[in-house]
Amino acid sequence: MSVSEQPQDALGAQAAPAPAPAAPAGPALPAPAAEIAAGYAFAGEALELGALLWDGVCHPDAPVRIPLSVLNRHGLVAGATGTGKTKTLQLIAEQLSAYGVPVFLADIKGDVSGVSAPGEDGEKIRERAAQVGQTWEAKGFPCEFYGLGGTGPGIPVRATVTGFGPVLLSKVLQLNRTQEQSLGLIFHYADSKGLELVDLKDLRAVVAFLVSDTGKAELKGIGGLSTVTAGVILRALTAFEQQGAGGFFGEPEFDTSEFLRTAADGRGIVSVLELPAVRDRPRLFSTFLMWMLADLFHDLPEVGDLEKPKLVFFFDEAHLLFDGASKAFLESITQTVRLIRSKGIGVFFVTQTPKDVPSDVLAQLGNRVQHALRAFTPDDAKALRATVRTFPKSPYDLEEVLTGLGTGEAVVTVLSDRGAPTPVAATRLRAPESLMAPIDAAALDAAVKASPLHGRYAEAVDRESAYERLTAEQRAAETAALEAADKGADKGADKDAAQEAAEARKGARAPREKEEPSLAEQVVGSGIFTSLARSIGTQLGREISRSLFGTARRRR
């Protein structure tokens, strides 16, 4: 694990981040600004975001903060490209880590890995620190680096096809509602028959079997699977695999509880999912992020409101998850976000404008950090007005403020320690104390290989699953037919008997000569179902319990 070598103070890493020093008295706050500042004077532990801006003047004696206890009430970090969203994530992540709260970050552009290394001092850093009343100190934070299926640097994060589930898979394959329902039937059949769907070839084998002469009757009682729909699913799977997605499905399946760990010194581990290698497949990584969240949701117990969250999960490029989503899919996301709060998980969606997030989801996000927006086009102006309407009433002219914010400045409103929204505050944000640039490739590779998780997840495993079982049954059926034909030939003493045996052998081979069979066309029911009978009472022999997204519940 790439834990920063930065020395810790005598109080240990679980001590709260140093509060802002007594800042030199700035200009007296006007009455409206003083009222805003009073809304952020929380008594308990809080993350320090920055200092209040009023009429273009920064007031270091008026800090803007987020109570630690409300970080499970979710949030939104939004703003145009280049306005500082990534640095805001870094600022929040490192303070959470210092409080002992684990963090998950998706690194889309490859520039978040610097959170593991101490930052670099400089004139701009000192200037920003003085403006906001920050005592800046270079620090690195404990990190783990992951990659989807071993693509790019990082410990491989894989999911089995069964674990991923039909709903999320339909989303990433861009299936319509009818095709999604058919895929659900396929998963149901595989679950009920103990056919494990580990990788994509397992799913293709089951689909092919269910439209073969041998298997097409299996789903007749519950709607059936049309050849046309099966063809669409198979073509989508082929295209998906050609994009390099095959490596994301397999074993060992990643246990998302790894994201909940703390370092030996008590600081929360920052889990960084390195995604630059798959940035050209945005629908894929956004759907995988949803799988991670759904998996956490399904496995964690209810804990209610805590003094600090168990994990804060930053969902970058959030608009990609919602593009083209069905109503049922959006309802599932909304329900997951609503309910996961009581399991101690906070979710921050990161995108360009609040309108990228459906209103039902947006309503669940109590903490808002809105960076600058641009209004260069009519569409931009429309988005700006829509964003302003999502904020509480404010003494600021928010249209003017949002278009005039500089890099590293934002409009903030959060939930207070009493759960009430705070006043809207234009804020100059603090500078992160970790490196605001990627670490070099050699350091990243060394950190990955030094991790205790590397040996557990680095090597893919391809054990027997649906494809192997169906293929084995097909071969066994063919062998049995040939052996029966040969025995008949041995018993025949005359020419007619020999001729009959030859015809039997020819008939056994005929299906392969006439047409290309499916992967499991010749499955003999007795063989596979005898095997299944032995597994009754085991996890494979039972219908798998599924969560909101159809992801399978796993035993920890």
C-alpha positions as CSV (number, residue, x, y, z in Angstrom):
1,M,0.0,0.0,0.0
2,S,1.4,3.4,-0.9
3,V,1.1,5.1,2.4
4,S,2.8,8.4,2.5
5,E,6.1,8.6,4.4
6,Q,5.3,12.0,5.7
7,P,6.1,12.1,9.4
8,Q,3.1,12.4,11.7
9,D,2.7,14.6,14.7
10,A,2.7,13.4,18.3
11,L,-1.1,13.4,18.5
12,G,-1.3,10.7,15.7
13,A,-3.1,10.7,12.4
14,Q,-6.6,10.6,13.9
15,A,-6.3,14.1,15.2
16,A,-8.4,16.7,13.3
17,P,-6.8,18.8,10.7
18,A,-5.3,21.9,12.1
19,P,-8.0,24.6,12.2
20,A,-7.4,27.9,10.5
21,P,-5.1,30.2,12.6
22,A,-6.4,33.4,14.0
23,A,-6.4,35.4,10.8
24,P,-5.4,39.0,10.7
25,A,-8.5,41.1,11.0
26,G,-9.7,42.0,7.6
27,P,-12.3,44.6,6.6
28,A,-15.4,44.5,8.8
29,L,-18.1,42.2,7.4
30,P,-21.2,43.9,6.1
31,A,-24.4,42.8,7.8
32,P,-25.5,40.3,5.1
33,A,-22.0,38.8,5.0
34,A,-21.8,38.5,8.8
35,E,-25.1,36.6,8.7
36,I,-23.7,34.2,6.1
37,A,-20.6,33.7,8.2
38,A,-22.6,32.9,11.3
39,G,-24.3,30.1,9.4
40,Y,-20.9,28.3,9.2
41,A,-19.9,28.6,12.9
42,F,-20.4,25.0,13.8
43,A,-19.4,23.7,17.2
44,G,-18.3,20.1,16.2
45,E,-15.7,18.7,13.8
46,A,-15.8,20.1,10.3
47,L,-13.9,20.2,7.1
48,E,-12.4,23.6,6.2
49,L,-13.3,24.6,2.7
50,G,-12.1,28.2,2.6
51,A,-13.0,31.8,3.4
52,L,-16.0,33.9,2.5
53,L,-16.0,36.2,-0.5
54,W,-18.1,39.4,-0.4
55,D,-17.9,42.1,-3.1
56,G,-14.7,40.6,-4.4
57,V,-13.0,40.7,-1.0
58,C,-11.8,37.5,0.8
59,H,-12.5,37.5,4.6
60,P,-10.1,35.0,6.2
61,D,-11.9,35.5,9.6
62,A,-15.1,34.1,8.1
63,P,-14.4,30.4,7.4
64,V,-16.7,28.3,5.2
65,R,-16.9,24.7,6.5
66,I,-18.8,21.3,6.2
67,P,-19.7,19.5,9.4
68,L,-18.1,16.0,9.4
69,S,-21.3,14.5,10.6
70,V,-23.3,15.5,7.5
71,L,-21.0,14.1,4.9
72,N,-23.2,11.0,4.6
73,R,-26.0,13.4,3.4
74,H,-24.4,13.4,0.0
75,G,-23.3,16.2,-2.2
76,L,-22.6,17.8,-5.6
77,V,-19.4,19.3,-6.9
78,A,-20.1,21.0,-10.2
79,G,-18.5,23.6,-12.6
80,A,-17.1,24.2,-16.0
81,T,-13.9,22.5,-17.2
82,G,-10.8,24.1,-15.7
83,T,-12.5,25.7,-12.7
84,G,-11.0,23.6,-10.0
85,K,-13.4,20.7,-9.4
86,T,-10.6,18.1,-9.1
87,K,-8.6,20.2,-6.6
88,T,-11.8,20.6,-4.5
89,L,-12.1,16.8,-4.4
90,Q,-8.5,16.5,-3.4
91,L,-9.0,19.1,-0.6
92,I,-12.0,17.3,0.8
93,A,-10.4,13.8,0.4
94,E,-7.3,14.7,2.3
95,Q,-9.2,16.2,5.2
96,L,-11.5,13.2,5.4
97,S,-8.5,10.9,5.5
98,A,-7.0,13.0,8.3
99,Y,-10.2,12.4,10.3
100,G,-9.9,8.6,9.7
101,V,-12.6,8.5,7.0
102,P,-11.9,6.3,4.0
103,V,-12.4,7.9,0.6
104,F,-13.1,6.6,-2.9
105,L,-12.0,8.8,-5.9
106,A,-12.3,8.0,-9.6
107,D,-9.3,9.5,-11.4
108,I,-10.6,10.1,-14.9
109,K,-7.7,12.3,-16.2
110,G,-4.9,10.7,-14.2
111,D,-4.1,13.7,-12.0
112,V,-5.5,12.6,-8.6
113,S,-2.6,10.2,-7.7
114,G,-0.7,13.2,-6.2
115,V,-2.9,12.9,-3.1
116,S,-0.4,10.2,-2.0
117,A,2.6,12.6,-2.0
118,P,3.4,15.8,-0.2
119,G,2.6,19.0,-2.1
120,E,5.1,21.5,-3.3
121,D,5.5,24.8,-1.6
122,G,5.5,27.9,-3.7
123,E,4.6,31.6,-3.9
124,K,1.0,30.9,-5.2
125,I,0.4,28.4,-2.4
126,R,1.6,30.8,0.3
127,E,-0.5,33.6,-1.2
128,R,-3.6,31.5,-1.3
129,A,-3.0,30.3,2.3
130,A,-2.7,33.8,3.5
131,Q,-5.9,34.9,1.8
132,V,-8.0,32.2,3.4
133,G,-6.3,32.0,6.8
134,Q,-4.8,28.6,6.2
135,T,-1.6,27.2,7.8
136,W,-0.4,25.2,4.9
137,E,1.9,22.2,5.4
138,A,3.0,19.7,2.7
139,K,1.5,16.3,3.4
140,G,0.8,13.0,1.6
141,F,-2.0,10.6,2.5
142,P,-2.3,6.8,2.4
143,C,-3.6,5.6,-0.9
144,E,-4.5,2.5,-2.8
145,F,-4.5,2.5,-6.6
146,Y,-6.9,0.4,-8.6
147,G,-7.7,-0.2,-12.3
148,L,-10.7,-1.7,-14.1
149,G,-9.9,-5.3,-14.9
150,G,-6.2,-4.7,-15.0
151,T,-6.4,-2.1,-17.8
152,G,-3.8,0.5,-17.0
153,P,-2.0,0.9,-13.6
154,G,-3.6,-0.3,-10.4
155,I,-4.8,-3.4,-8.6
156,P,-7.4,-5.0,-10.9
157,V,-11.0,-4.5,-10.0
158,R,-13.2,-7.2,-11.5
159,A,-16.8,-8.2,-11.2
160,T,-18.4,-11.5,-12.2
161,V,-21.2,-11.2,-14.7
162,T,-23.6,-12.6,-12.0
163,G,-22.3,-10.1,-9.5
164,F,-22.7,-7.2,-11.9
165,G,-26.3,-8.2,-12.6
166,P,-28.7,-7.8,-15.6
167,V,-29.8,-4.2,-15.0
168,L,-26.4,-2.7,-15.0
169,L,-25.2,-4.9,-17.8
170,S,-28.2,-3.8,-19.9
171,K,-27.2,-0.2,-19.3
172,V,-23.6,-0.7,-20.4
173,L,-24.8,-2.8,-23.5
174,Q,-27.3,-0.1,-24.4
175,L,-30.2,-2.6,-24.5
176,N,-33.8,-1.5,-24.7
177,R,-36.5,-2.3,-22.2
178,T,-37.6,-5.6,-23.9
179,Q,-34.0,-6.8,-24.3
180,E,-33.3,-5.9,-20.7
181,Q,-36.2,-8.0,-19.5
182,S,-35.0,-10.9,-21.6
183,L,-31.5,-10.6,-20.1
184,G,-33.1,-10.7,-16.7
185,L,-34.8,-14.0,-17.7
186,I,-31.4,-15.4,-18.8
187,F,-29.9,-14.5,-15.4
188,H,-32.8,-16.0,-13.6
189,Y,-32.4,-19.3,-15.5
190,A,-28.7,-19.4,-14.9
191,D,-29.2,-18.7,-11.2
192,S,-31.9,-21.3,-10.8
193,K,-29.8,-24.0,-12.6
194,G,-26.6,-23.2,-10.8
195,L,-24.8,-22.1,-14.0
196,E,-22.3,-19.6,-12.8
197,L,-21.9,-16.5,-15.0
198,V,-18.3,-15.5,-14.2
199,D,-17.2,-14.0,-17.5
200,L,-18.7,-13.0,-20.8
201,K,-18.2,-16.4,-22.5
202,D,-20.4,-17.9,-19.7
203,L,-23.2,-15.6,-20.6
204,R,-22.8,-16.2,-24.3
205,A,-22.9,-20.0,-23.7
206,V,-26.2,-19.7,-21.8
207,V,-27.8,-17.4,-24.3
208,A,-26.8,-19.8,-27.1
209,F,-28.2,-22.8,-25.2
210,L,-31.6,-21.1,-24.6
211,V,-32.2,-20.6,-28.3
212,S,-31.0,-24.0,-29.4
213,D,-33.3,-26.9,-30.1
214,T,-32.3,-28.5,-26.8
215,G,-32.7,-25.4,-24.6
216,K,-35.4,-23.2,-26.2
217,A,-38.2,-24.9,-24.2
218,E,-36.5,-24.0,-20.9
219,L,-38.0,-20.5,-20.7
220,K,-41.3,-21.2,-22.4
221,G,-43.3,-21.1,-19.2
222,I,-41.9,-17.6,-18.2
223,G,-42.0,-15.8,-21.5
224,G,-39.3,-17.4,-23.6
225,L,-36.3,-15.9,-25.4
226,S,-36.7,-15.0,-29.0
227,T,-33.9,-15.7,-31.5
228,V,-33.9,-12.0,-32.6
229,T,-33.5,-10.7,-29.0
230,A,-30.8,-13.4,-28.3
231,G,-29.0,-12.2,-31.5
232,V,-29.1,-8.6,-30.3
233,I,-27.6,-9.5,-26.9
234,L,-24.9,-11.7,-28.5
235,R,-23.9,-9.0,-30.9
236,A,-23.8,-6.4,-28.1
237,L,-21.6,-8.7,-26.1
238,T,-19.3,-9.2,-29.0
239,A,-18.9,-5.5,-29.6
240,F,-18.5,-4.9,-25.9
241,E,-15.7,-7.5,-25.7
242,Q,-14.0,-6.0,-28.8
243,Q,-13.7,-2.7,-26.9
244,G,-11.5,-4.6,-24.4
245,A,-14.2,-5.0,-21.8
246,G,-13.7,-8.7,-21.4
247,G,-11.0,-8.3,-18.8
248,F,-13.4,-6.4,-16.5
249,F,-15.5,-9.5,-15.9
250,G,-14.0,-12.5,-14.1
251,E,-12.4,-13.7,-10.9
252,P,-11.2,-13.0,-8.3
253,E,-14.2,-10.6,-7.9
254,F,-13.2,-7.5,-6.0
255,D,-14.6,-7.1,-2.5
256,T,-15.8,-3.5,-2.2
257,S,-15.4,-3.6,1.6
258,E,-11.6,-3.1,0.8
259,F,-12.6,0.6,0.3
260,L,-13.5,0.9,4.0
261,R,-10.1,0.3,5.4
262,T,-7.9,2.7,7.4
263,A,-4.1,2.8,7.5
264,A,-2.1,1.7,10.5
265,D,-1.8,5.3,11.7
266,G,-5.6,5.7,11.8
267,R,-6.0,7.8,8.7
268,G,-8.6,6.8,6.1
269,I,-7.2,5.2,3.0
270,V,-7.9,7.1,-0.2
271,S,-8.8,4.6,-2.9
272,V,-8.0,6.0,-6.3
273,L,-9.5,4.2,-9.3
274,E,-7.2,5.0,-12.2
275,L,-9.3,5.4,-15.4
276,P,-7.3,7.2,-18.0
277,A,-6.8,4.0,-20.0
278,V,-10.6,3.6,-20.3
279,R,-11.7,7.2,-20.6
280,D,-12.8,6.6,-24.2
281,R,-15.4,4.2,-22.8
282,P,-17.2,6.5,-20.4
283,R,-20.4,4.5,-20.2
284,L,-18.4,1.5,-19.0
285,F,-16.6,3.2,-16.1
286,S,-19.7,5.2,-15.0
287,T,-21.7,1.9,-14.9
288,F,-18.9,0.2,-13.0
289,L,-18.9,3.0,-10.4
290,M,-22.6,2.3,-9.9
291,W,-21.9,-1.4,-9.4
292,M,-19.4,-0.5,-6.7
293,L,-21.9,1.7,-5.0
294,A,-24.7,-0.9,-5.3
295,D,-22.4,-3.6,-4.0
296,L,-21.6,-1.5,-0.9
297,F,-25.3,-0.7,-0.4
298,H,-26.3,-4.3,-0.5
299,D,-23.6,-5.6,2.0
300,L,-23.4,-2.9,4.6
301,P,-25.7,-2.9,7.7
302,E,-28.0,-0.1,8.8
303,V,-26.2,2.2,11.2
304,G,-28.2,5.4,11.1
305,D,-26.5,8.8,11.6
306,L,-22.9,8.6,12.7
307,E,-20.4,11.2,14.0
308,K,-18.5,10.6,10.8
309,P,-19.2,8.6,7.7
310,K,-17.8,5.1,7.0
311,L,-16.8,6.1,3.5
312,V,-17.2,9.1,1.2
313,F,-17.6,8.1,-2.5
314,F,-16.9,10.6,-5.3
315,F,-18.8,9.7,-8.5
316,D,-17.0,11.6,-11.3
317,E,-18.4,12.3,-14.7
318,A,-21.9,11.6,-13.2
319,H,-23.8,12.8,-16.2
320,L,-22.6,9.7,-18.1
321,L,-24.5,7.5,-15.7
322,F,-27.8,9.2,-16.4
323,D,-27.5,9.7,-20.2
324,G,-30.1,7.4,-21.9
325,A,-31.1,5.8,-18.6
326,S,-34.5,4.2,-18.4
327,K,-37.1,5.3,-15.9
328,A,-36.6,2.1,-13.9
329,F,-32.8,2.6,-13.8
330,L,-33.2,6.2,-12.6
331,E,-35.6,5.1,-9.9
332,S,-33.1,2.5,-8.7
333,I,-30.3,5.1,-8.5
334,T,-32.6,7.5,-6.6
335,Q,-33.5,4.7,-4.1
336,T,-29.9,3.7,-3.7
337,V,-28.7,7.2,-3.0
338,R,-31.6,7.8,-0.6
339,L,-31.1,4.6,1.4
340,I,-27.3,4.3,1.5
341,R,-27.0,7.3,3.8
342,S,-28.3,5.2,6.7
343,K,-25.4,2.8,6.0
344,G,-22.9,5.5,6.7
345,I,-21.9,6.1,3.0
346,G,-21.8,9.6,1.6
347,V,-21.9,10.1,-2.2
348,F,-20.7,13.2,-4.0
349,F,-21.7,13.5,-7.7
350,V,-19.2,15.4,-9.8
351,T,-20.3,17.0,-13.1
352,Q,-20.5,20.2,-14.9
353,T,-24.0,21.6,-14.0
354,P,-26.7,20.5,-11.6
355,K,-29.0,19.9,-14.5
356,D,-26.9,16.9,-15.5
357,V,-28.3,15.1,-12.4
358,P,-32.0,14.1,-12.4
359,S,-34.1,16.3,-10.0
360,D,-35.1,13.3,-7.8
361,V,-31.4,12.5,-7.3
362,L,-30.4,16.2,-6.9
363,A,-33.0,16.5,-4.1
364,Q,-30.9,14.0,-2.1
365,L,-27.7,16.1,-2.3
366,G,-27.5,18.2,0.8
367,N,-24.0,19.6,0.3
368,R,-23.2,21.8,-2.8
369,V,-19.9,23.2,-4.1
370,Q,-20.6,25.0,-7.4
371,H,-17.6,26.3,-9.3
372,A,-17.8,28.8,-12.1
373,L,-20.1,28.4,-15.1
374,R,-19.7,30.0,-18.5
375,A,-22.5,31.7,-20.5
376,F,-21.0,31.9,-24.0
377,T,-24.0,30.5,-25.8
378,P,-27.8,30.5,-25.3
379,D,-27.6,26.9,-24.0
380,D,-24.9,28.0,-21.5
381,A,-27.2,30.9,-20.4
382,K,-30.1,28.5,-20.0
383,A,-28.0,26.1,-17.9
384,L,-26.8,29.0,-15.7
385,R,-30.4,30.2,-15.0
386,A,-31.3,26.6,-14.2
387,T,-28.4,26.2,-11.8
388,V,-29.3,29.5,-10.0
389,R,-32.8,28.1,-9.4
390,T,-31.4,25.1,-7.5
391,F,-29.9,27.3,-4.8
392,P,-31.7,28.8,-1.8
393,K,-32.5,32.5,-1.8
394,S,-29.4,34.5,-1.4
395,P,-28.2,38.1,-1.0
396,Y,-25.8,37.4,-3.9
397,D,-26.7,38.0,-7.5
398,L,-25.8,34.4,-8.3
399,E,-25.9,34.7,-12.1
400,E,-23.3,37.4,-11.8
401,V,-21.2,35.6,-9.1
402,L,-21.2,32.2,-10.9
403,T,-19.9,33.7,-14.1
404,G,-17.3,35.8,-12.3
405,L,-15.7,33.2,-10.0
406,G,-12.0,32.5,-10.5
407,T,-10.2,29.1,-10.5
408,G,-10.4,27.7,-7.0
409,E,-13.5,29.7,-6.0
410,A,-17.0,28.3,-5.6
411,V,-20.5,29.0,-4.3
412,V,-21.2,26.8,-1.3
413,T,-24.2,25.7,0.6
414,V,-24.1,22.7,3.0
415,L,-26.2,21.2,5.8
416,S,-25.4,22.5,9.2
417,D,-24.8,20.3,12.2
418,R,-28.6,20.6,12.9
419,G,-29.4,19.4,9.4
420,A,-30.6,22.8,8.1
421,P,-29.2,24.3,4.9
422,T,-26.6,27.0,5.4
423,P,-26.7,30.3,3.7
424,V,-25.2,30.4,0.2
425,A,-21.5,31.5,0.5
426,A,-19.2,32.6,-2.3
427,T,-15.9,31.0,-1.2
428,R,-12.2,31.2,-2.0
429,L,-11.1,27.6,-1.4
430,R,-8.1,26.4,0.5
431,A,-5.1,24.8,-1.3
432,P,-4.7,21.0,-1.0
433,E,-1.7,20.0,1.0
434,S,-0.9,17.0,-1.2
435,L,0.7,17.2,-4.6
436,M,-1.5,18.9,-7.2
437,A,-0.1,16.8,-10.0
438,P,0.2,13.1,-10.8
439,I,3.0,11.1,-9.2
440,D,5.4,9.6,-11.7
441,A,4.7,6.2,-13.3
442,A,7.5,4.4,-11.5
443,A,6.2,5.5,-8.1
444,L,2.7,4.5,-9.0
445,D,3.8,1.1,-10.1
446,A,5.9,0.6,-7.0
447,A,2.9,1.6,-4.8
448,V,0.6,-0.9,-6.6
449,K,3.1,-3.8,-6.2
450,A,3.8,-3.0,-2.6
451,S,0.1,-3.2,-1.7
452,P,-1.1,-6.2,0.4
453,L,-4.0,-6.5,-2.0
454,H,-1.8,-7.0,-5.1
455,G,-1.3,-10.7,-4.4
456,R,-5.0,-11.2,-3.8
457,Y,-6.4,-9.6,-7.0
458,A,-3.5,-9.2,-9.5
459,E,-3.8,-12.6,-11.3
460,A,-7.1,-13.5,-13.0
461,V,-8.5,-17.0,-12.3
462,D,-10.6,-18.9,-14.9
463,R,-12.3,-21.8,-13.1
464,E,-15.1,-24.1,-14.2
465,S,-18.3,-22.1,-14.7
466,A,-21.3,-22.1,-17.1
467,Y,-19.3,-22.2,-20.4
468,E,-17.1,-25.2,-19.2
469,R,-20.1,-27.1,-17.8
470,L,-22.3,-26.7,-20.9
471,T,-19.4,-27.5,-23.3
472,A,-18.5,-30.6,-21.3
473,E,-22.1,-31.8,-21.4
474,Q,-22.2,-31.3,-25.1
475,R,-19.0,-33.3,-25.6
476,A,-20.3,-36.0,-23.3
477,A,-23.5,-36.3,-25.2
478,E,-21.6,-36.7,-28.5
479,T,-19.2,-39.3,-27.0
480,A,-22.1,-41.3,-25.6
481,A,-23.8,-41.4,-29.0
482,L,-20.7,-42.6,-30.8
483,E,-20.0,-45.2,-28.1
484,A,-23.5,-46.6,-28.4
485,A,-23.2,-46.8,-32.2
486,D,-19.8,-48.6,-31.9
487,K,-21.3,-51.2,-29.5
488,G,-24.1,-51.9,-31.9
489,A,-21.6,-52.5,-34.6
490,D,-19.6,-55.0,-32.5
491,K,-22.7,-57.1,-31.9
492,G,-23.8,-57.2,-35.5
493,A,-22.5,-60.4,-37.2
494,D,-23.9,-59.8,-40.6
495,K,-23.7,-57.1,-43.2
496,D,-27.1,-55.6,-42.4
497,A,-26.1,-55.1,-38.8
498,A,-22.8,-53.5,-39.7
499,Q,-24.7,-51.2,-42.1
500,E,-27.1,-50.2,-39.4
501,A,-24.1,-49.4,-37.1
502,A,-22.5,-47.3,-39.7
503,E,-25.8,-45.3,-40.2
504,A,-26.0,-44.8,-36.5
505,R,-22.5,-43.4,-36.4
506,K,-23.3,-41.2,-39.3
507,G,-26.5,-40.0,-37.6
508,A,-24.5,-39.2,-34.4
509,R,-22.2,-36.9,-36.4
510,A,-24.8,-35.5,-38.7
511,P,-25.7,-32.4,-36.6
512,R,-22.2,-31.1,-36.8
513,E,-22.1,-31.6,-40.6
514,K,-25.4,-30.0,-41.3
515,E,-25.1,-26.9,-39.2
516,E,-22.9,-25.2,-36.6
517,P,-24.5,-26.0,-33.2
518,S,-24.8,-23.7,-30.3
519,L,-22.2,-24.0,-27.5
520,A,-24.6,-26.2,-25.6
521,E,-27.0,-27.6,-28.1
522,Q,-26.4,-31.2,-27.2
523,V,-26.7,-30.8,-23.4
524,V,-28.1,-34.0,-21.9
525,G,-30.5,-32.9,-19.1
526,S,-29.8,-35.9,-16.9
527,G,-26.0,-35.2,-16.6
528,I,-26.2,-31.5,-15.7
529,F,-29.2,-31.8,-13.5
530,T,-27.7,-34.7,-11.5
531,S,-24.7,-32.4,-10.9
532,L,-27.1,-29.6,-9.9
533,A,-29.0,-31.9,-7.5
534,R,-25.7,-32.4,-5.6
535,S,-25.4,-28.7,-5.2
536,I,-28.9,-28.1,-3.6
537,G,-28.4,-26.3,-0.3
538,T,-25.2,-24.7,-1.5
539,Q,-24.8,-21.1,-2.7
540,L,-24.7,-22.3,-6.3
541,G,-27.9,-24.4,-6.0
542,R,-30.1,-21.5,-4.8
543,E,-31.7,-18.6,-6.5
544,I,-29.3,-15.7,-5.9
545,S,-30.8,-12.8,-3.9
546,R,-30.5,-9.6,-5.8
547,S,-30.5,-6.0,-4.9
548,L,-32.0,-2.9,-6.5
549,F,-29.7,-3.2,-9.5
550,G,-29.9,-7.0,-9.8
551,T,-26.4,-7.3,-8.4
552,A,-25.8,-10.6,-6.6
553,R,-25.4,-10.6,-2.8
554,R,-22.1,-12.2,-1.8
555,R,-21.1,-13.7,1.5
556,R,-18.2,-11.8,3.1
